Amino acid sequence: MMIRSMNLPSKPRSHASDLWQEAGLEPSLSDVLRDPIIHQVMRRDGVSAEQLTAVIAQAQSGLRRRLCPCLAA
């Protein structure tokens, strides 16, 4: 049995934020923080946007120090 690959037409994008749905691309942090589901999970976990962004900033700083000490400022 021979299986042929199908060239399906790509779905037209309705919004620029749809780009992150493609493999290998990720939404920006600001896009994630605008998602109502994320807000519900944060509320359930008792985490504020300020707490989350502080943890992310701390992680970014740590990564910078480990990856390139010249950027650790």
Backbone torsions as a table, in degrees:
resi	resn	phi	psi	omega
1	MET	NA	132.1	-179.1
2	MET	-103.5	131.2	178.8
3	ILE	-109.1	125.3	178.3
4	ARG	-99.2	141.3	175.4
5	SER	-77.0	144.5	-179.7
6	MET	-105.6	132.4	173.9
7	ASN	-93.2	93.4	-179.6
8	LEU	-81.8	142.4	177.5
9	PRO	-66.5	142.7	179.1
10	SER	-73.8	145.1	179.6
11	LYS	-71.9	130.7	178.4
12	PRO	-64.0	140.5	179.5
13	ARG	-82.9	134.6	179.5
14	SER	-92.0	-17.9	-175.8
15	HIS	-153.3	149.9	-179.4
16	ALA	-60.4	-30.3	-179.5
17	SER	-70.3	-10.4	176.5
18	ASP	-68.1	-14.2	-178.9
19	LEU	-58.2	-35.3	-176.1
20	TRP	-67.5	-12.5	-179.1
21	GLN	-76.1	-12.2	176.8
22	GLU	-78.5	150.1	-180.0
23	ALA	-59.5	137.2	175.8
24	GLY	89.5	-11.4	179.0
25	LEU	-107.2	146.8	179.9
26	GLU	-125.5	150.6	176.3
27	PRO	-70.7	154.6	175.8
28	SER	-72.4	161.7	178.8
29	LEU	-60.6	-38.6	179.2
30	SER	-64.9	-36.1	175.1
31	ASP	-63.9	-43.7	-179.5
32	VAL	-62.6	-43.4	-177.1
33	LEU	-72.1	-10.9	174.9
34	ARG	-91.0	-8.8	-176.7
35	ASP	-74.5	123.6	-178.2
36	PRO	-62.0	-30.0	178.5
37	ILE	-66.7	-40.5	177.5
38	ILE	-60.5	-41.0	179.0
39	HIS	-63.1	-38.4	178.5
40	GLN	-66.2	-42.7	179.1
41	VAL	-64.7	-43.1	178.8
42	MET	-62.2	-42.4	178.8
43	ARG	-62.8	-44.3	178.8
44	ARG	-60.1	-39.1	-177.7
45	ASP	-86.0	-4.8	179.7
46	GLY	71.1	35.3	-178.8
47	VAL	-114.7	131.2	177.4
48	SER	-92.3	162.3	177.1
49	ALA	-61.2	-36.3	179.1
50	GLU	-64.8	-42.5	178.3
51	GLN	-63.5	-43.4	-179.0
52	LEU	-64.5	-45.6	-179.9
53	THR	-66.5	-32.0	176.5
54	ALA	-65.9	-42.0	178.3
55	VAL	-65.0	-41.4	179.5
56	ILE	-65.0	-42.7	178.3
57	ALA	-61.7	-40.6	178.6
58	GLN	-63.9	-42.9	178.6
59	ALA	-64.4	-41.6	178.4
60	GLN	-61.3	-43.3	-180.0
61	SER	-61.7	-44.0	178.3
62	GLY	-62.5	-41.0	177.8
63	LEU	-64.2	-42.4	179.2
64	ARG	-60.3	-44.3	-179.5
65	ARG	-61.7	-40.2	-178.2
66	ARG	-76.1	-37.5	-175.4
67	LEU	-82.7	-36.7	-178.3
68	CYS	-152.4	94.7	-177.4
69	PRO	-55.6	-24.7	-179.3
70	CYS	-69.5	-18.6	-179.3
71	LEU	-98.1	3.1	-171.5
72	ALA	-72.3	-3.7	-175.7
73	ALA	-59.0	NA	NA
